[in-house]
Amino acid sequence: MIDRFQFSSKLQLNGVCLLAFLITGCSVLGPVPPPWKAAVAGDGPGDPELLRSSAVVVENLPKSRRGNPPVYSVFGQAYRVMDSANNFREWGVASWYGKKFHGRETSSGEIYDMHALTAAHKHLPLPTFVRVTRVDNGRSIVVKVNDRGPFVDDRIIDLSYAAAAQLDMLGMGKADVFIEALSSHDVNEPIQQAAVQTVTDDWIEATSTDLFIQVGAFLEVPNAQRMLEKVRDVMNVPVAIAHDPNRALHRVHIGPLSDEQLVVDTINSLGLAGIDSYTMVSANP
């Protein structure tokens, strides 16, 4: 009787453990990966022999009929499309995408060719021509932005396989870059000249009188306030929320930054706060 009782008790205990495993199975297996990881799973490089070496011709083209809604949503996050790319500059992390998307339609309706110099951006009007400069080695290329992405918090632009190859970032997968728009959507306007070819100390000094670092643009004030409080504790310069009524955004700006060393110190402080994505802006709207 004792043996049968012990055996029965073990069966009951095992049953309880099995039930607990079934209930908490997701926790045991770990957190569910973000949706963007599944979207890019299986992506990879193309054929190096098919890379195009010809330069992109910058044009002021009309906005594409597709890919330019005022607001769109991906993975539950809302994004706003800019009305104009005039004087647009941004500093942050670039990534790249390749063969998984090759031959598919982009957001603008064009077919994605990973061997051409193109890119994806969350906010720029499609199409926009931009210069992309890798910060650490000074390499610079011009690409046509004709797609949407990348939908990852710390990245500002998704380059084609060809563009990433020219910037020598295929192995790393991502790199710090500076981007600036070269075109508008008025065919009668002259092509915008790049303000800088590379990100240099001269550029920082030239714009130091009205230079700010933007660490976020939010639809809701409480979200902007949380970011402000996060960075204010590690900053020795002013941090403020600038309201952009044209796009209904609340931008968190650090500055003004009056000299090169202050820019460097501020960027280092952002790293201490765990923030590696930011935008350099030359005015505080």
C-alpha positions in Angstrom: 0.0 0.0 0.0 2.8 2.4 0.8 4.5 1.7 -2.5 1.2 2.3 -4.5 0.6 5.5 -2.5 4.1 6.8 -3.3 3.7 5.9 -7.0 0.3 7.6 -7.1 1.7 10.7 -5.4 4.6 10.9 -7.9 2.0 10.7 -10.8 0.1 13.5 -9.3 3.2 15.6 -8.8 4.3 15.0 -12.3 0.9 16.0 -13.5 1.1 19.2 -11.6 4.5 19.9 -13.1 3.3 19.2 -16.6 0.3 21.5 -16.1 2.6 24.3 -14.8 4.9 23.8 -17.8 2.0 24.1 -20.2 0.7 27.3 -18.5 4.1 28.9 -18.3 5.6 27.5 -21.4 6.2 30.8 -23.1 8.1 32.1 -20.0 10.3 29.0 -20.0 11.1 29.3 -23.7 12.1 33.0 -23.2 10.6 36.3 -24.5 9.0 36.5 -27.9 11.3 38.2 -30.4 10.1 41.6 -31.8 8.2 41.4 -35.1 11.0 43.1 -37.2 13.3 40.2 -36.5 11.0 37.7 -38.1 10.5 40.1 -41.0 14.3 40.2 -41.8 15.1 36.6 -40.9 16.9 34.8 -43.8 18.1 38.0 -45.4 21.6 38.2 -46.8 24.0 39.6 -49.4 23.7 39.5 -53.2 26.2 38.9 -56.0 29.2 41.1 -55.8 29.8 40.8 -59.6 26.4 42.5 -60.2 27.1 45.6 -58.1 26.7 48.8 -60.0 29.5 51.4 -59.8 27.7 54.2 -61.7 26.8 57.3 -59.6 23.2 58.1 -58.9 21.9 61.1 -60.8 20.1 63.5 -58.4 16.8 64.8 -59.6 13.8 66.7 -58.2 11.1 64.2 -58.9 7.4 64.4 -58.0 6.3 62.4 -55.0 5.4 58.9 -55.8 1.7 58.0 -55.8 2.4 55.3 -53.3 4.3 55.4 -50.0 3.5 59.0 -49.0 0.5 58.9 -46.7 0.5 61.5 -44.0 0.6 58.7 -41.3 1.2 55.0 -41.6 1.6 52.2 -39.1 4.0 49.2 -38.9 4.2 46.7 -36.1 1.7 48.8 -34.1 3.9 51.9 -34.3 2.6 55.1 -36.1 5.0 57.0 -38.4 4.5 60.4 -40.0 5.8 61.3 -43.5 7.5 64.6 -43.9 5.9 67.2 -46.3 9.3 68.2 -47.6 12.9 67.0 -47.5 14.3 70.6 -47.9 17.4 71.1 -45.6 16.9 67.7 -44.0 19.9 66.3 -42.0 20.1 63.4 -39.7 22.8 61.6 -37.8 22.4 58.0 -36.5 22.8 54.3 -37.3 22.4 52.8 -40.8 21.7 49.1 -41.5 21.2 47.3 -44.8 18.8 44.8 -46.5 19.4 42.4 -49.4 18.3 39.2 -51.1 15.2 38.4 -49.1 13.5 41.6 -50.5 15.2 41.6 -54.0 12.6 41.7 -56.7 9.8 42.8 -54.4 7.9 46.0 -54.7 9.1 48.9 -52.5 6.7 51.2 -50.7 6.9 53.6 -53.6 5.9 50.8 -56.0 9.4 50.5 -57.6 10.9 47.0 -57.7 13.7 46.6 -55.1 17.1 45.9 -56.8 19.6 45.2 -54.1 22.5 45.8 -56.6 21.4 49.4 -57.1 22.1 52.4 -54.9 18.8 52.8 -53.0 17.6 53.1 -49.4 14.6 53.0 -47.1 13.6 55.7 -44.6 10.8 56.0 -42.1 9.9 59.7 -42.7 11.4 61.2 -45.9 9.0 61.7 -48.8 9.5 59.1 -51.6 11.5 59.5 -53.7 14.3 61.6 -52.1 18.0 61.6 -53.0 20.3 61.7 -50.0 24.0 61.7 -49.4 25.0 59.1 -46.8 28.4 59.6 -45.1 29.9 57.0 -42.8 31.2 58.8 -39.8 34.3 56.7 -38.9 35.9 56.4 -42.3 34.5 59.3 -44.2 33.1 57.2 -47.1 30.2 59.0 -48.8 27.6 57.9 -51.4 24.4 59.2 -52.9 21.3 57.0 -52.8 17.7 57.2 -53.9 15.3 56.7 -51.0 12.3 54.8 -52.5 11.2 52.5 -49.6 10.1 52.5 -46.0 12.1 51.3 -43.0 14.1 50.4 -41.0 11.5 49.8 -38.2 14.1 49.3 -35.5 14.5 51.9 -32.8 18.2 52.6 -33.1 18.4 52.8 -36.9 17.6 55.8 -39.2 18.2 54.4 -42.7 18.2 51.0 -44.4 20.7 50.9 -47.3 20.6 48.5 -50.2 23.2 45.7 -50.4 25.1 47.8 -53.0 25.1 51.0 -51.0 26.3 49.1 -47.9 29.1 47.5 -49.9 30.3 50.9 -51.1 30.3 52.1 -47.4 32.2 48.9 -46.4 29.6 48.0 -43.8 28.4 44.6 -44.9 30.4 42.7 -42.3 29.4 44.9 -39.4 25.8 45.1 -40.5 25.4 48.7 -39.3 27.4 51.9 -39.0 27.1 55.4 -37.7 26.2 57.8 -40.6 25.3 61.3 -41.4 22.6 61.8 -44.1 21.4 64.9 -45.9 18.8 65.4 -48.5 19.9 66.6 -51.9 16.5 66.9 -53.7 13.1 68.3 -53.3 9.8 67.5 -55.1 9.5 70.7 -57.0 10.8 69.9 -60.5 11.4 73.7 -61.1 13.7 74.1 -58.1 17.5 73.7 -58.5 19.1 70.6 -57.0 20.2 71.2 -53.4 23.9 71.1 -52.9 25.3 69.0 -50.1 26.2 71.0 -47.1 29.2 68.8 -46.4 30.8 65.9 -48.1 32.0 64.3 -44.9 31.2 64.8 -41.2 34.2 66.9 -40.1 35.2 69.2 -37.3 34.9 72.1 -39.7 31.2 71.2 -40.1 30.7 71.2 -36.4 32.4 74.5 -36.0 30.5 76.1 -38.9 27.1 75.2 -37.4 28.0 75.5 -33.7 26.0 78.7 -33.2 22.6 76.9 -33.6 23.5 73.3 -33.3 21.2 70.9 -31.3 21.0 67.2 -30.8 17.5 65.7 -31.2 17.0 62.5 -29.2 13.3 61.8 -30.1 10.2 63.0 -31.8 6.9 61.9 -30.2 3.2 62.2 -31.0 2.3 62.3 -27.3 3.7 64.8 -24.7 4.1 62.2 -21.9 6.4 60.2 -24.1 8.5 63.3 -24.9 8.6 64.2 -21.2 9.9 60.7 -20.2 12.7 61.1 -22.7 13.5 64.6 -21.5 13.8 63.3 -17.9 16.0 60.4 -19.0 18.6 62.6 -20.7 18.4 65.6 -18.4 20.0 63.8 -15.5 23.2 63.2 -17.4 23.4 66.5 -19.2 25.2 69.7 -18.4 23.5 71.6 -21.1 19.8 72.6 -21.6 17.2 69.9 -22.6 13.8 71.0 -23.8 10.7 69.9 -25.7 10.2 71.8 -29.0 6.6 71.5 -30.4 6.4 71.1 -34.2 2.8 72.1 -35.0 3.2 71.3 -38.7 3.8 67.6 -38.1 2.1 67.4 -34.7 5.3 66.2 -33.0 7.1 67.0 -29.8 10.8 66.9 -30.3 13.3 66.5 -27.4 16.3 68.8 -28.1 19.6 69.2 -26.3 21.4 72.5 -26.7 22.3 74.9 -28.1 25.8 73.4 -28.4 28.3 76.3 -28.8 31.6 74.4 -29.6 33.0 71.2 -30.9 34.1 69.9 -27.5 30.6 70.4 -26.1 29.1 68.4 -29.0 31.6 65.5 -28.2 30.9 65.6 -24.5 27.1 65.6 -25.1 27.3 62.6 -27.4 29.4 60.8 -24.8 26.8 61.6 -22.1 24.1 60.1 -24.4 26.0 56.9 -24.4 26.0 56.9 -20.6 22.2 57.2 -20.7 22.0 54.2 -23.1 21.0 56.3 -26.1 22.8 55.6 -29.4 20.3 57.0 -31.8 20.2 60.8 -32.3 19.9 63.5 -35.0 22.0 66.6 -35.4 19.9 69.6 -36.3 21.2 73.1 -37.1 18.2 75.0 -35.7 15.7 74.7 -32.9 12.2 75.0 -34.5 
